[in-house]
C-alpha cells in the first residue's frame, strides 16, 4: 500500500511527515538538521528508493546540501562539499534555493539552484555537483540584481523529453533557457513587466523579478509565471508572455503550481504588496484557474478567513501527484494545509511548526 510523504523545510530544520493512502492523518518525525534554514527541499522518485534532499544553511556551519535514502530517518552530507563554486570564480555558496531532479530519461541528473545566482548539475543522483558555466558566464550576469530574498536562482524546469532544453528563473534577472544542454542561454522575458522601472523601460530583455515558474510535463511549451506584480502564461516556451490576472485580488505572490493531472488548472496564493506581504482582506485563500489563467476563483473552505496575516513562499505550494492529487501549502506561521479534491476543501494537516520555507510531497510505495 502506498504512503504519502511530506518533506517540509523550515527556518529551524527539516520535517518529514507520512500518512497512509487515505492521507487522513499524518505522523511527523522529529525536526532534523536543527537550527538550519531549509529554503530548498526535493524528492527524487526515479530510483528504487526515493531520495530526499534538503538545502540547509546553518548560521554556524554555513550552507550545504544533505540527502536521505530512508525517508528522512537519517541524513547524509558528503565528505566534500557537494555544491561549491570553483576557486577561480571567487564566489562562495550562500544558500541552496532549489533542488530539482531531472526527468525520467536522465536518471542520475539533479539540479541545484543557488545563491549567488548560479546553477549546478549532478550526474550521480545529487551526491556531487558541477557549476553550469554557460549560465554563470552569461554576459547579463553582472547586471543581475538580488531580489528581496537574495541573489537567488530559485526555479529549475527540466524539459520532460528533450535533455538539451532547460529553463530557469532567478531574482532579479528573469527567465532564461537553454536548448543545447547548458552551453548557451538566452533571456525569455518578452511581455513580463518590471513595474518599478520608468514607464518606457518596463519591458526589458532581462532583469524582471520572476518569483516562480511552473508547467505541466504533458505541455512543456506552456509555462505559468508568478512575478513581482504580474501573473503570466506563455504558450511557446517563453518566446512571449501574456498577463492572465482577471479575477485576482492582487497580482503579487510567490508560488504558482500546475495541477499534476489537469494541465489547464493552476493555483496561486496572492499577497497584498509591496507594503504588507499579507493576504488580501486578511483571508487565507488559494486561487484556482481551470481555464489557463483566463479566470480565477478563491478557494477558502476549511481555511481561516479572519485576521490572517501569514504568507506562502515560492516553494511552499506543491502536489504529491497522487490519485486524486494532494495539493499542499505551508505557511510562515508554521501550518501545513492539504486538499484532496482539487482545492474545493482544505484540511489543517500540521501546525506549530517553525516558519515554513519549502514543501514537497510524493506518494511512495
N, C-alpha and C positions, 0 to 999 in steps of 0.2 A: 504494500500500500504506500502511496506517495505521501510525503510530508511537504509542507510549505516552510520555507526558511526566510526570515527577515534578517538582514545584515544592516546594522544601524551605526553610523559614525556620529559621535557626539563631541562636545567640547572637552569631555573628560575621559574619553576612551571609546572602545567599540563594544557593541552588544549584539549577540546572536539570539534570536527567538525562534522557536519551532512550534508548529501546530500540525495536527492530523489533517487528513484530506478534506474534512469539512471546514477547516480554518475557523472554527468557532471559539476555541480557547487557545491561548499561547503560553508557552513556558519559556522564560527568559534565563539565559546563562548569566553568571556574574559578569560585571563590567571588566574588560581586559584592556591591555595597553593603557593602563590607568594614568591619568593626568596628561594624556596626549590629545591634541585636537585632530580629529579624523575627518578631514574635508572630502576625501575620496574613498569610496568602497567599490568593490566589484565582485561578481560571481561568474566564474568560468565553468560552464556545464559541458564542455566539449569532450572531456576525458571520462574515464571510467568512474572517477571520483571527483565531485565538484571541488574546485579550488576557490577559496575566498581570499580577497585582497583587502588590505587596509593601508591607506596612505596616512601615516601618523606623524605628527610634529610635536615633539617634546620640548618644553622650554629649557630643559637641562641637556638632553642628548641630541636635540636637533631633529631634522626630518628624515624619514626612511619609509620603505615600503615593505610590509610584512605580508606573509601568506599563511594560509591554514588549509590542510588537506583532511581535517577531521571535523568539519563544520564548526570551527571555532573553539573546539575544546583546547587547542594549543595553537600558538602562533610562532612562525619561524622568521628570522631575519638572517639572510646570508652573511657569511663572514666578511665579504667585501660589500661595500655599499651598492645595492642593486641599481640605483639610479644616481648617477654622478656625472657632472659636466667634465669633459676633457680639460686637462690642466691648461691647455693653450687658449681656451675661451676666456679664462679669468673669471668665470662665473661660478657661483655655488648654489646648490639647491636650497630653496626656501620652503617649498611645500609641494606635495603631490596633490593635485586637484582632481585628477580623473584617472581611473583605471578601466580600460575598455578592452575586453577580449576581442580578437579578430573574428571573422566569420568562420563557419564550419569548414570551408575549403582551405583555411590556413590554421591548422590545429595548434601550432605552437606559438602563434603570434599574439602578443598582448601589447597594447599601447598605454603609455603614461603621459598625461598632460600635466605640466608642472609650472611653477613659478620660480624664477623669472620665465617669461614666455618661451616655451620650448616643448618639443615633442620627442619622446623616447620610444623605441621599439624593441621588444623582446622576441626572440625566436625559440626560446626554451621554456615557454609556459609561464614567463614572468619571474624567473629567477635572476637573470641578468638582462640589462638593457643597454642599448646604444643610442646616442643622440642622432636624430634625423637632421643631418647637417644641411640638407637642401632648404628646409624651413628656417633653421637657425641663422643661416647666412643670407636670408632674403633681404633684398635692398630696402624694403619697407621697415625692417626691424628697428632701426634707430629712431623711427618716428612713432612706433607703438607706445602707448601710454598705459600706465596702470589704471584699472578701474578702482572703485571704492574698496573692493576686497583685495586688490593687489594686481600685479602684472601677471595674470594667470592665463594659461591655456587650459580651459575648463571643459571643452567638449570635443570628443573624437567620434566621428560617424564613419565606420568602415562600410565600404560598398559590399553588399551581400554576395555578389558573383564575380566582380572584377577585382583581383587583388592589387591592381595598379592604381585604383581610384580610392581616394580617401578625402574626407572633409573634416576640417577642424574649425573651432571658433575660439576667440580669445578677447579678453577685456584689457584695454580697449584698442582693438585692432581690427575686429570684424571677422568675417568668414573667409577662409582660404581653402583651396582644393588642389589636389594633385591628380594627374592622370597617368603618371609614369613611375609610380611606386615611391614617390617622395623626393625624387631628384630635383624637380621643378614645381613651383607653387604659384598660383595666381589668386588675387583677391576676387571674391564673388559676392559683392555687396550692392549691386545695382538696384536701386529702389529702396534701400534701407536708409532711414534718415538719422542724422546726428542733430537732434533737436536743439542742442546748446550752441550750435555754430551760427554765424550770421546767416540771414535768410538765403543769400545767394551762394552759400557754401554748405548747405545742409545735406547734400548727397555726394559725399566724397568717394573716391575709389576705395579707400580704406580708412580705418580709424573709428568705425562705429563701435558702440558698446553693446555687442550682442551678448545676451545673458545665457541663452541655451538654444540648441537646435535639435530637432527630433525628426525621425522619418520612420516609415513602415518598410520592412525588408522586401515586401512584395512590390513596392513602388519607390525604389531608391531615388528616382529623379524628383519626387515630390518631397519638399522639406518644409518644416514649420520652424519659425524662429520667434522667441520672445526677446525683445530688445529693451534697452533702457528707454522706455516710452516707445511703444510700437509692437504690434504682433503681425507677422508676415508669413506668406506662403510663397514658395517657389515651385513651379511645375517643370523646371528644366535644370535641376541640379545646381541652382544658384546663378544661372545666367542672368536672371532677373527676379525681383521680389515684388509682391503686391500686398498692401496692407489688408488685413482681414480682422476688423475690430468692431463690427456692428453688434451692439448689444452688450459690450463690456463696460463695467463701471469705471475702469481705469485701464490704460494701455501699458502700465508699468507692472512688472513682476519679474520673477526669476525662472521658474521651471516651465517647461512645455513637454507634454507627453502624448504620443500617438498610441491609441488602443492596439494591443498586440494582434487582435483578430479582425478589427474593423478599421481599415486604413483611412476611412473618411472621418473618424471620430478622434477628437483632440481634447486635451484637458489643460487648464491653466489655473494658477492661483494669483489673481490680481491683487496689487497693493496700491494704496494711495501714496503718491510720491511727488516730488522728491523729499518733502519736508518730514513726512510722517513714517513712511515704510510700515503702515498698518493696513489691514483690510478695509476697503471702503465701507462706511457705515458701522465699523467695528463688528461686522458679521464674518464668521468663518465660513467661506463658501468656495468650493471648487466650481469653475465654469467649464461647461462642456459644449462642444460643437459637434453635431452629427453630419454637417454638410461642408466639410473642408474649411471651416472658419467663416463661412458666409453669415452665420448667425450663432449666437451663444446663449446658453441658459444657465442660471445659477442652480447649484446642487447643494442643498442645505439640510436635508433630512438626516437627523442624528448628529449634526454639528452644532456647536454653541453659536447662538445668534445675538447675544447681548454682551457689550463691553469686552469684545475680543480684540486683543492687541498684538497677537503674535504673527509671525510670518513663516513662509515656507521658502527655503533656499533653493538654488538652481538644481541641486541633486537630491532634493528632499521629496520628489514625486516619482513614483515608479510603478511597475507592474510585475507580477510573477509569471505571466504568460500561461497561466493555468486555464482550465475549462470548468466553470466560467472563469474569466480572468479576474484576479485580485488586483485592485488598484489601491495603492498605499501612499500616504504622505506623512512626513514627520515635521513637527513644528519647533520653533525656537523656545517654546516653554516646555519642551520635553514630552510631548504627546505624539503617539502614532495612531492614525486612523486607517481603517480599511473598508473597502466596498467590494461586494461580490455580485453586484447586479448592475455593473457599468456606471456606478456613481449615483444611482437612484436613491440609495440609502447608505449610511455610514455607521461604523461601529468604532468606539474607542478601544483599541487593542492593548496599548501600553501607555502608561503615564508615569510621571515623577522621574523621568529620565533627565540627564543633563541636556542642555541646548542641542537639538538635533541638527546636524550639518549635512548628512547624506544618508540615503536609504536605498538599498537594493533588495530584491526579492526573487525567489525562484521556487519552483516545485521540483523536489528531488525524490529519488527512489528511496 
